[in-house]
Amino acid sequence: MSTIEIKRLYSYSRFPESPGEIGLLLIYIPVGVALFILRTILALLLYFTTFILPNAPIFHSIVYKLTYIVLGIIINVENIDKKEEVDALISNKVTHFDSVVINSLAKCITPGVQLNTFLSSAFGIQYFKSTTNIEELKKELSNIISESKVPIYFQPESVRTNSRALLKFSVWPFTICNKVQPIAITVSRPGLDIPISTIDSGYWSDLFFFMFVPCTVYKIKFLPCVEKKGICEGTFISKVRQSIADDLKIELCDYSAADLKEYVKRYLIEQQRNVSTQNTTTGTINPEIHRMSMQVREVLPLVPYDAIYKDLCNDNLFTVLLYTNTVILVKTRSVDLTITNILEGHVSYLPEQSKPSSSSSSGSNSPLKSTAGSSSSSAHQSTNTTLNTAVPVFGKSPQERSLSFQERKKLLIENSRKRYIEKHGLNNIIGS
Amino acid sequence: MAGSALRRLMAEYKQLTLNPPEGIIAGPINEENFFEWEALITGPEGTCFEGGVFPAKLTFPPDYPLSPPKMQFTCEMFHPNIYADGKVCISILHAPGDDPMGYESSAERWSPVQSVEKILLSVVSMLAEPNDESGANVDAAKMWRENREEFNKIAERIVRRTLGIPT
């Protein structure tokens, strides 16, 4: 079994990362848009023609050809001679149009495909009443298998991935058929390698890219049939699965469709949360600044992420102007600068968790200040000699501060001493 | 991250200078080394350490405030939670995870949200109410439990010493 990570089963961006490929894409965009418009017009014409076309095989093939032009699909078939009469065709799941392509090569019934009646008659697809009840569906499908010679087309992976690994198959299709033909589908886009689908793409955006790229090449390979005769269901399924995986030269993985759906759901929630918490003026999140924000937050955990991020953005502008050549300086200075800005109160924010002890901290915006007012309870003032060591100003130079520090220490000890002597009536013993 | 440690220490120093809790002073011994501080703590009223001014040394790690500082009294001390050499054993000075005694709740542990001021205030309340379960000084803990009168006498003597009053 493979140890491929679930996140590697999806593409995350349609667009390439290398500068060369981006350049190529930019040059191609005008061509792609023109192609898309032409194909859209053709698609509309084709759609309206299907209303008047009779349901006859000769027209089906014309409709298919035109559809492939619209979608830019080129099909290479291998081992068509291996095609046999079977109960079911089993393939991996790559695109939305797998079933259309397979149907054009080998007439089959695809459960779950819903086209309107005109389209299905134009394509010659046998319309299949899809039902949500799996038991009912199984019964109907077994009826079809026993009655007609037309195979049923299954994609037991159930969800589409980027074809890096073959998912676990769902079991039920294999319970109703005895002989199946595995089919391996490989899809590629020569020239402009834009992923078929991404983790959060929908039907319409996938369709757009079909019509935008020069072409999408389907390599369909019919593999030797597998029969159930005498082997248990589990072995039957794994035989079919193995033969598809071997042909595609990909690994088998341990994930099922449900695992992937759960992953996608979590991924999308995470995305949403990131967008909402990091909703800054710049709109997009700079990962470098995000990392630096986290560093600042380690030092000052009460300061909200937004405030730090914003200040870091400002800092960056400032330091980039000063140190255009040295990126390292920009980075390190920013974190420190932001910490200083926050500690010195140049950044306004609301502390994230309100502490019960902060009673007199209204208006102060430093996390350190907020606890300062709460401490007087520990040392009660009873006489005139005060033990309060506060000074009105914080010296500008180290010497000034040091002097003040030494003086205050002396004062504290002196005052405490006086107080002690007074309290214990030791005046006459010690004198002054 | 030593730069941010410095900045934070500077901010705390400023805060403690302008607005310190009563009876508490803290700051760097010498600003050339901002990671070594000196602190004076006044013994809380109504306790055996009342009136004493106890000097202590605070040593900050380079990754402060991620890691807590260390605190050691530089005067003679006799207290259940203070080692004979003056080192203070209190939960706020321990990061969650390293629990030498095994019974400190992590709520009162060190985290970057804490500050020097909070440490010093915790030490003040530790002086008032020793935790006689964590025996940094077993003799002191035993005496605190069994012979409070004797303990108070020793404390009184220490208080007078810190104030330079003959006993």
Contacts between the chains, C-beta under 8 A, distances in Angstrom:
chain1	res1	chain2	res2	distance
A	295	B	1	7.4
A	295	B	4	7.8
A	296	B	4	7.9
A	298	B	66	6.2
A	298	B	112	6.4
A	299	B	1	7.6
A	299	B	4	5.1
A	299	B	8	6.0
A	299	B	65	6.1
A	299	B	66	7.6
A	299	B	112	6.0
A	300	B	8	7.8
A	300	B	112	7.2
A	301	B	111	7.3
A	301	B	112	5.3
A	301	B	113	5.3
A	302	B	113	6.3
A	332	B	3	7.2
A	335	B	3	7.9
A	335	B	4	6.5
A	336	B	3	4.6
A	336	B	4	5.7
A	336	B	7	6.2
A	339	B	4	4.9
A	339	B	7	5.2
A	339	B	8	6.8
A	340	B	7	5.2
A	343	B	7	6.4
A	343	B	8	6.7
A	343	B	10	7.9
A	343	B	11	3.8
A	344	B	11	7.2
A	366	B	11	7.3
A	366	B	15	7.4
A	367	B	113	7.2
A	368	B	11	6.2
A	368	B	12	5.9
A	368	B	15	4.8
A	368	B	115	5.6
A	368	B	117	7.3
A	369	B	15	6.3
A	369	B	19	7.3
A	371	B	115	7.0
A	371	B	117	6.3
A	371	B	118	6.5
A	372	B	15	6.5
A	372	B	19	4.5
A	372	B	21	7.5
A	372	B	117	7.0
A	375	B	21	3.2
A	375	B	22	7.1
A	375	B	24	7.8
A	375	B	117	7.2
A	375	B	121	5.6
A	376	B	21	7.0
A	376	B	22	5.7
A	378	B	21	6.5
A	378	B	22	7.4
A	378	B	23	7.8
A	378	B	44	5.9
A	378	B	121	6.1
A	378	B	124	5.1
A	378	B	125	6.7
A	379	B	21	6.9
A	379	B	22	4.0
A	379	B	23	4.1
A	379	B	24	7.8
A	379	B	42	6.0
A	379	B	44	6.5
A	379	B	45	6.8
A	379	B	124	7.5
A	380	B	45	5.4
A	381	B	22	6.8
A	382	B	45	7.5
A	386	B	22	7.9
A	387	B	22	5.2
A	387	B	23	4.2
A	387	B	42	5.8
A	388	B	20	7.5
A	388	B	22	5.1
A	388	B	23	7.9
A	389	B	20	5.2
A	389	B	22	7.8
A	389	B	23	7.7
A	389	B	24	7.1
A	389	B	25	5.0
A	390	B	17	7.6
A	390	B	18	6.3
A	390	B	19	5.8
A	390	B	20	5.6
A	391	B	17	6.0
A	391	B	18	6.8
A	392	B	18	7.5
A	393	B	18	7.8
A	394	B	14	4.7
A	394	B	17	5.3
A	394	B	18	5.6
A	398	B	31	3.9
A	398	B	32	8.0
A	401	B	13	7.8
A	401	B	17	7.3
A	401	B	27	7.3
A	401	B	31	6.9
A	402	B	30	7.4
A	402	B	31	6.4
A	404	B	17	7.2
A	405	B	17	7.6
A	405	B	25	7.4
A	405	B	27	4.6
A	408	B	25	5.6
A	409	B	25	5.7
A	409	B	38	7.8
A	409	B	40	5.8
A	412	B	23	7.2
A	412	B	25	5.7
A	412	B	40	5.7
A	412	B	42	7.3
A	412	B	53	6.1
A	413	B	40	7.3
A	413	B	53	5.1
A	413	B	162	7.9
A	413	B	163	6.9
A	413	B	164	7.8
A	416	B	23	7.7
A	416	B	42	6.1
A	416	B	51	5.9
A	416	B	52	7.5
A	416	B	53	4.7
A	416	B	163	6.1
A	417	B	163	4.5
A	417	B	164	6.7
A	417	B	165	6.8
A	419	B	51	6.4
A	420	B	51	4.3
A	420	B	159	7.4
A	420	B	160	7.9
A	420	B	163	5.6
A	420	B	165	6.7
A	421	B	165	7.1
A	423	B	51	7.1
A	426	B	165	7.0
A	430	B	165	6.5
A	430	B	166	7.6
